Amino acid sequence: MGSMAIRVLNKRLWSSSLHHFKVSNSSTKLNPFHGRFLGPLVSCCHHTPTLSSFPRFESTKSQNQHLRDCNQDIQALDFPGGTVPFTPEMRFISEASRERIPCYRVLDDNGNLIMHSSFVQPFKSPSMNGKIVQVGEEAYVGAKGVVSTLLKVNKEDAVKMYSTMVTLQTMDTIFYEAQRQGRISFYLTSIGEEAINISSAAALTPEDVILAQYREPGVLLWRGFTLQEFANQCLGNKSDYGKGRQMPIHYGSNKHNYFTVSSPIATQLPQAVGAAYSLKMDGKDACVVTYFGDGGSSEGDFHAALNFAAVMEAPVIFICRNNGWAISTPVSEQFRSDGIVVKGQAYGIRSIRVDGNDALAVYSATRAAREMAITEQRPVLIEALTYRVGHHSTSDDSTKYRPVDEIEHWKMSRNPVARFRRWVDGNGWWNDKDESELRRNVRKQLLHAIQVAEKVEKPPLSDLFTDVYENTPSNLIEQEELLRQTIERYPQDYPSDVPL
């Protein structure tokens, strides 16, 4: 494509993006949630026009009219993307705001609903003879992106969310022990981050596409990936969908719209934007959700993905698990900004910071973000503040670089599973008997799944060289021949349970 054609295409894409946004003082109706998102208002303050979120105006002419309404004498530069006002004052933008972006939460540390939270808990009504009834399900986005809501989470959803958190917690414990016993080669837990996994998954639909990092197995668990399928992948047997080619915990499932995990950090982010743009072009009623850690925000792919998503107005939700540590690197040594949330606004993306250990807050924010992404065709960034209670992986000892009492504080005092259980208990939906039965059954099922997976035959050696090219190239044929010759010479150095 020639340079002239590229300029024409870019002009058409930009003109199309400008068409979607219309400034309005009226509230926008949304699905049930609450939160404060950064954007998307155009306002006049002291006769100075300001813009937050997307610069999606119907035309430069319409914004010129807006400037004239603010001040008849204002002088401005008609510049691509919107009119820029002039000022005689030389003022640098501060490197940081005076106040940090607040963190949205619904439940306090004891699992009690916070007063004035717009998440409305099921309540006992005298007119209903003391029965628990549900309230409505309406939400509105008003000034400054504040979402007001009456959110409905019924008993069935709440119990499933809690049960899945416990299952994930138990799965992490048993697979971690299995690695220590030498039964699997590697493992990585989600301990301390269960609420982000399960609550975000519960807020989505099966049609939404997931591009995870490696600490989101709970999303797959919620969607129906069985404990046996998890065991098959970690053991790398013939029933593993990846045919034993991946490290343990690198799950994937076409059935559940879950792209296979890859080890390189943040590579899934620009890929997620491309997938989201594809959904947009096909007119799908779905979005893409991609997860990453705070360490991933230090990668170039993170910045490329946010800019790509903003410009193309892709329906993608970026969920950052800011757990304070990128392996042994604390966030204080990664960036000087106010976390991750402010970086979304810098790229023109609506953003919110939530308490990642509050299951209801994560659920509410994700539901709201999904509605915005699909109905408004825009990306959204969610920064979930949490803590990685476990070691980075089975190859790590986090006590070498962070104090044990810090870990214990988050494990005991800010445990997301325990906090959500207190809320479920308070509604009369759970008790100690249910707890004991669930944990016993999950443990039994997991141990059985591992035993079954260990007995399944390993994939054949030839699978190492297939499924990439339609016709195997000569260099791979040569490599396979050399590998087989080496195994014949040194059979003691190769696993005997791999069919040749």
Solvent accessible surface area in square Angstrom, and as a share of the most:
residue,aa,sasa,rsa
1,M,165,0.74
2,G,47,0.45
3,S,75,0.48
4,M,125,0.56
5,A,45,0.35
6,I,78,0.39
7,R,132,0.48
8,V,58,0.33
9,L,78,0.39
10,N,81,0.41
11,K,147,0.62
12,R,170,0.62
13,L,64,0.32
14,W,88,0.31
15,S,58,0.38
16,S,58,0.37
17,S,10,0.06
18,L,27,0.14
19,H,134,0.60
20,H,93,0.42
21,F,19,0.08
22,K,147,0.62
23,V,58,0.33
24,S,60,0.39
25,N,164,0.84
26,S,82,0.53
27,S,70,0.45
28,T,69,0.40
29,K,127,0.54
30,L,11,0.06
31,N,64,0.33
32,P,1,0.01
33,F,0,0.00
34,H,39,0.18
35,G,1,0.01
36,R,117,0.43
37,F,1,0.01
38,L,27,0.13
39,G,7,0.07
40,P,20,0.13
41,L,60,0.30
42,V,15,0.09
43,S,50,0.32
44,C,58,0.35
45,C,72,0.43
46,H,166,0.74
47,H,112,0.50
48,T,65,0.38
49,P,16,0.10
50,T,69,0.40
51,L,74,0.37
52,S,32,0.20
53,S,10,0.06
54,F,5,0.02
55,P,43,0.27
56,R,9,0.03
57,F,13,0.05
58,E,92,0.41
59,S,44,0.28
60,T,41,0.24
61,K,154,0.65
62,S,49,0.32
63,Q,11,0.05
64,N,38,0.20
65,Q,86,0.38
66,H,48,0.21
67,L,6,0.03
68,R,107,0.39
69,D,99,0.51
70,C,17,0.10
71,N,47,0.24
72,Q,142,0.63
73,D,123,0.64
74,I,44,0.22
75,Q,135,0.60
76,A,38,0.29
77,L,79,0.39
78,D,96,0.50
79,F,110,0.46
80,P,109,0.69
81,G,25,0.24
82,G,10,0.10
83,T,9,0.05
84,V,76,0.44
85,P,37,0.23
86,F,122,0.51
87,T,94,0.55
88,P,146,0.92
89,E,98,0.44
90,M,168,0.75
91,R,186,0.68
92,F,172,0.72
93,I,171,0.87
94,S,73,0.47
95,E,163,0.73
96,A,54,0.41
97,S,80,0.52
98,R,248,0.90
99,E,140,0.63
100,R,168,0.61
101,I,39,0.20
102,P,89,0.56
103,C,51,0.30
104,Y,20,0.08
105,R,77,0.28
106,V,0,0.00
107,L,0,0.00
108,D,41,0.21
109,D,53,0.27
110,N,95,0.49
111,G,4,0.04
112,N,85,0.43
113,L,55,0.28
114,I,55,0.28
115,M,154,0.69
116,H,173,0.77
117,S,23,0.15
118,S,21,0.14
119,F,1,0.01
120,V,40,0.23
121,Q,48,0.21
122,P,11,0.07
123,F,92,0.38
124,K,144,0.61
125,S,15,0.09
126,P,131,0.82
127,S,97,0.62
128,M,88,0.39
129,N,135,0.69
130,G,39,0.38
131,K,134,0.57
132,I,64,0.33
133,V,29,0.17
134,Q,62,0.28
135,V,30,0.17
136,G,40,0.38
137,E,78,0.35
138,E,77,0.35
139,A,0,0.00
140,Y,98,0.37
141,V,11,0.06
142,G,27,0.26
143,A,74,0.57
144,K,137,0.58
145,G,0,0.00
146,V,41,0.24
147,V,0,0.00
148,S,62,0.40
149,T,10,0.06
150,L,77,0.38
151,L,1,0.00
152,K,77,0.33
153,V,1,0.01
154,N,50,0.26
155,K,109,0.46
156,E,132,0.59
157,D,55,0.29
158,A,0,0.00
159,V,35,0.20
160,K,94,0.40
161,M,0,0.00
162,Y,3,0.01
163,S,23,0.15
164,T,13,0.07
165,M,0,0.00
166,V,0,0.00
167,T,17,0.10
168,L,0,0.00
169,Q,32,0.14
170,T,16,0.09
171,M,0,0.00
172,D,0,0.00
173,T,58,0.34
174,I,6,0.03
175,F,0,0.00
176,Y,46,0.17
177,E,74,0.33
178,A,3,0.03
179,Q,33,0.15
180,R,132,0.48
181,Q,117,0.52
182,G,64,0.61
183,R,88,0.32
184,I,9,0.05
185,S,87,0.56
186,F,32,0.13
187,Y,1,0.00
188,L,6,0.03
189,T,7,0.04
190,S,1,0.01
191,I,48,0.24
192,G,4,0.04
193,E,0,0.00
194,E,1,0.01
195,A,0,0.00
196,I,0,0.00
197,N,0,0.00
198,I,0,0.00
199,S,0,0.00
200,S,0,0.00
201,A,2,0.02
202,A,19,0.15
203,A,3,0.03
204,L,16,0.08
205,T,42,0.25
206,P,96,0.60
207,E,103,0.46
208,D,0,0.00
209,V,19,0.11
210,I,0,0.00
211,L,3,0.02
212,A,6,0.04
213,Q,10,0.04
214,Y,32,0.12
215,R,6,0.02
216,E,0,0.00
217,P,7,0.04
218,G,0,0.00
219,V,0,0.00
220,L,0,0.00
221,L,22,0.11
222,W,39,0.14
223,R,34,0.12
224,G,43,0.41
225,F,5,0.02
226,T,69,0.40
227,L,22,0.11
228,Q,50,0.22
229,E,35,0.16
230,F,0,0.00
231,A,0,0.00
232,N,13,0.07
233,Q,11,0.05
234,C,6,0.03
235,L,20,0.10
236,G,16,0.15
237,N,0,0.00
238,K,115,0.49
239,S,54,0.35
240,D,9,0.05
241,Y,139,0.53
242,G,27,0.26
243,K,77,0.33
244,G,33,0.32
245,R,94,0.34
246,Q,65,0.29
247,M,88,0.39
248,P,11,0.07
249,I,4,0.02
250,H,8,0.04
251,Y,3,0.01
252,G,13,0.12
253,S,10,0.07
254,N,152,0.78
255,K,172,0.73
256,H,21,0.09
257,N,52,0.27
258,Y,7,0.03
259,F,104,0.43
260,T,80,0.46
261,V,3,0.02
262,S,50,0.32
263,S,54,0.35
264,P,80,0.50
265,I,59,0.30
266,A,0,0.00
267,T,37,0.22
268,Q,11,0.05
269,L,0,0.00
270,P,34,0.22
271,Q,104,0.46
272,A,0,0.00
273,V,0,0.00
274,G,33,0.31
275,A,24,0.19
276,A,0,0.00
277,Y,50,0.19
278,S,53,0.34
279,L,26,0.13
280,K,50,0.21
281,M,142,0.63
282,D,95,0.49
283,G,65,0.63
284,K,110,0.47
285,D,107,0.56
286,A,5,0.04
287,C,0,0.00
288,V,0,0.00
289,V,0,0.00
290,T,0,0.00
291,Y,0,0.00
292,F,0,0.00
293,G,9,0.08
294,D,1,0.01
295,G,18,0.17
296,G,2,0.02
297,S,1,0.01
298,S,68,0.44
299,E,74,0.33
300,G,54,0.52
301,D,47,0.25
302,F,0,0.00
303,H,66,0.30
304,A,54,0.42
305,A,0,0.00
306,L,0,0.00
307,N,74,0.38
308,F,80,0.33
309,A,0,0.00
310,A,10,0.08
311,V,78,0.45
312,M,35,0.16
313,E,4,0.02
314,A,0,0.00
315,P,1,0.01
316,V,0,0.00
317,I,0,0.00
318,F,0,0.00
319,I,2,0.01
320,C,0,0.00
321,R,3,0.01
322,N,14,0.07
323,N,5,0.03
324,G,19,0.18
325,W,35,0.12
326,A,28,0.22
327,I,87,0.44
328,S,54,0.35
329,T,50,0.29
330,P,30,0.19
331,V,44,0.25
332,S,67,0.43
333,E,126,0.57
334,Q,38,0.17
335,F,33,0.14
336,R,206,0.75
337,S,39,0.25
338,D,20,0.10
339,G,3,0.03
340,I,0,0.00
341,V,0,0.00
342,V,39,0.22
343,K,30,0.13
344,G,0,0.00
345,Q,75,0.33
346,A,85,0.66
347,Y,67,0.26
348,G,10,0.10
349,I,0,0.00
350,R,4,0.02
351,S,0,0.00
352,I,3,0.02
353,R,7,0.03
354,V,0,0.00
355,D,5,0.03
356,G,0,0.00
357,N,3,0.01
358,D,0,0.00
359,A,1,0.01
360,L,0,0.00
361,A,0,0.00
362,V,3,0.02
363,Y,14,0.05
364,S,0,0.00
365,A,0,0.00
366,T,1,0.00
367,R,50,0.18
368,A,0,0.00
369,A,0,0.00
370,R,34,0.13
371,E,30,0.13
372,M,0,0.00
373,A,0,0.00
374,I,22,0.11
375,T,82,0.47
376,E,42,0.19
377,Q,38,0.17
378,R,1,0.01
379,P,0,0.00
380,V,0,0.00
381,L,0,0.00
382,I,3,0.01
383,E,0,0.00
384,A,1,0.00
385,L,58,0.29
386,T,8,0.05
387,Y,11,0.04
388,R,3,0.01
389,V,16,0.09
390,G,15,0.14
391,H,55,0.24
392,H,26,0.12
393,S,5,0.03
394,T,13,0.08
395,S,97,0.63
396,D,26,0.13
397,D,60,0.31
398,S,1,0.00
399,T,61,0.36
400,K,164,0.70
401,Y,57,0.22
402,R,6,0.02
403,P,75,0.47
404,V,85,0.49
405,D,103,0.53
406,E,55,0.25
407,I,16,0.08
408,E,74,0.33
409,H,96,0.43
410,W,58,0.20
411,K,89,0.38
412,M,136,0.61
413,S,58,0.37
414,R,50,0.18
415,N,32,0.17
416,P,3,0.02
417,V,4,0.02
418,A,36,0.28
419,R,2,0.01
420,F,1,0.00
421,R,48,0.17
422,R,103,0.38
423,W,4,0.01
424,V,0,0.00
425,D,50,0.26
426,G,64,0.61
427,N,10,0.05
428,G,63,0.60
429,W,24,0.08
430,W,30,0.10
431,N,79,0.40
432,D,103,0.53
433,K,157,0.67
434,D,48,0.25
435,E,18,0.08
436,S,64,0.41
437,E,78,0.35
438,L,30,0.15
439,R,87,0.32
440,R,147,0.54
441,N,59,0.30
442,V,8,0.05
443,R,112,0.41
444,K,149,0.63
445,Q,97,0.43
446,L,0,0.00
447,L,66,0.33
448,H,112,0.50
449,A,3,0.03
450,I,2,0.01
451,Q,92,0.41
452,V,53,0.30
453,A,1,0.01
454,E,73,0.33
455,K,174,0.74
456,V,46,0.26
457,E,96,0.43
458,K,49,0.21
459,P,15,0.09
460,P,41,0.26
461,L,14,0.07
462,S,42,0.27
463,D,25,0.13
464,L,104,0.52
465,F,25,0.11
466,T,55,0.32
467,D,93,0.48
468,V,114,0.65
469,Y,127,0.48
470,E,173,0.77
471,N,122,0.63
472,T,58,0.34
473,P,40,0.25
474,S,91,0.58
475,N,79,0.40
476,L,32,0.16
477,I,83,0.42
478,E,99,0.45
479,Q,90,0.40
480,E,37,0.17
481,E,93,0.42
482,L,95,0.47
483,L,42,0.21
484,R,69,0.25
485,Q,100,0.44
486,T,51,0.30
487,I,12,0.06
488,E,138,0.62
489,R,175,0.64
490,Y,89,0.34
491,P,82,0.52
492,Q,136,0.60
493,D,97,0.50
494,Y,78,0.30
495,P,83,0.53
496,S,121,0.78
497,D,81,0.42
498,V,39,0.22
499,P,40,0.25
500,L,122,0.61
